[in-house]
Amino acid sequence: MSVESDDSYVTQIEDVLGAYQASHPAARIKVRRQNSVSIRIRVVDPAFRGRGLAEREEEIWPLIEQLPPDNREEITMLLLLTPEEAANSLLNAEFEDPSRSHV
């Protein structure tokens, strides 16, 4: 996981997702602040192979729900991808090279 700034909301998200990282060492987790009111999360994990989005979310959402409401409200993107999906995902491309924010 990588924290991009001293942003306390980003740090809190990284901290709660640390539990997922600990049990999924092959996962790559990145949390990025898009603008003053938007945080994006990407989890790329080979363990997602063969699992639908609902199953993937069942592992991640209980962790996110531990966050304070103000923090959760700033999460605007949650990508839960396999490495293969990440290579071909337009949303992943947007995560990597975000469009210019007007906020």
Phi, psi and omega in degrees: 000154179220132176263130185270348182202188176270018181297118184294326178294317178299316180298318178298319179296314178303318182297313181290327178284350175301329177295320177293314180301320181298324181266355179225073186298339179278349181290145172246118183244132177224134177241129184224132172279125179277316178201192187295345182230016186218127176238137178246142179235137174229130174238117176250117187217124176301337179294346178283347181305133178077006181244139179284170181300319181299319179294321179295315181296327180300334178274327187270318186300321178302329177288314180297325180294346176285345181286154173298149182306319181300324179290311181303322183296340180273353178282113182249348178216131175228105179259126179237098192234153166278164177303322179294318178295321180299324182293335185242004186274127175293324177293325176294322177298320177294323177297316182291320183228078188296145172296155180297130179271143179257012180256000000 
